[in-house]
Amino acid sequence: MRQRNVRVTIVGAILFLMALGFFFLMMSIAPRSNDPAEMLRTVGMVSGVVGGLALAMIIGGLVGKKVAVPG
């Protein structure tokens, strides 16, 4: 039997929402930048890495770990 890790799942969801928020916040700031294309390229890479890590945490938390069954 596997036990889900709810804390890891919640932290992954929060991290995913923060990555989305960061991306959309930077999209509103980008037009005032000297090089908006390069800024959004960098922001997209950072948001993608953080979002991928968050999805891995969510999946890992939902899969859980194997629990030793006594007996």
NORKAQUI-V697157 format. One record per pair of residues at least 24 apart in sequence whose C-alpha atoms are under 7 Angstrom apart, sorted by sequence separation. I is the first residue (numbers start at 1). GAP is how many residues later the second one is. D is the distance in Angstrom with one decimal. If there is no record, write none. Layout:
BEGIN
i	gap	d
I	GAP	D
I	GAP	D
END
This chain:
BEGIN
i	gap	d
23	24	6.2
19	28	5.1
19	31	6.2
19	32	5.9
16	35	5.1
16	38	5.3
15	39	5.7
13	41	6.5
12	42	4.3
12	43	6.4
12	45	5.1
13	45	6.6
12	46	5.1
9	48	6.1
8	49	6.1
9	49	4.4
8	50	6.7
9	52	4.8
8	53	5.2
9	53	6.6
6	55	6.2
5	56	4.7
4	57	5.8
5	57	6.5
4	58	5.3
4	59	6.1
5	59	5.5
4	60	4.1
3	61	5.1
4	61	6.8
2	62	5.8
3	62	5.6
2	63	5.3
3	63	6.5
2	64	4.6
3	64	6.5
1	65	6.1
2	65	5.7
1	66	6.0
END
